[in-house]
Amino acid sequence: MDYIDELAEKSVKEAVKSLVAKGKPCHGGSVPIEAVSIMMKYGHGRVSETIACAKIDDAIKRLREREELESSARATTQLGVGEQISDGS
């Protein structure tokens, strides 16, 4: 895994924590948007928005496969890394 992939995973985890801290729901729409924003900030211009979106999607899949981020059929605001994220259904 390269630097950009690691940055994407870190951004997803930080996005979940940020949304929970703000009292906002974590779901398949909010987490990627927040994570892309975080990744762009920490990427210091090295990552385009298009690449960030793709890398964030891949990072979410990897984190779910490793069970560091779980899918759920319903959204909840009581989420955290290692807990659940809804796919928006």
Steps between C-alpha positions, in 0.01 A plus 500: 500500500640837401486839671179606324321178602612545861387863490159388371454250783608757758257750346207255519570427867533870577179576306301255713642647820433855378140428404432331834657793687275741308194286577443428131398161358764273351377338182606418146443860393647702785817303573646508146430872463663581833791264429570654158506844662745379765716320244520809279603708803773261610608422143635855459412516130651161417160336458229606257136479606441223243786289638392574858145377429629175350754443777241569771260246345782244490601581859144449626491160329837399653398616847175304475686188383733527801196562719633836614184654359174308494198537274154544641155512344413812699675828571583601853685788657659273759772375268871486522791336330467129562125535536240545225444712193181490303496464125206742492233234447 
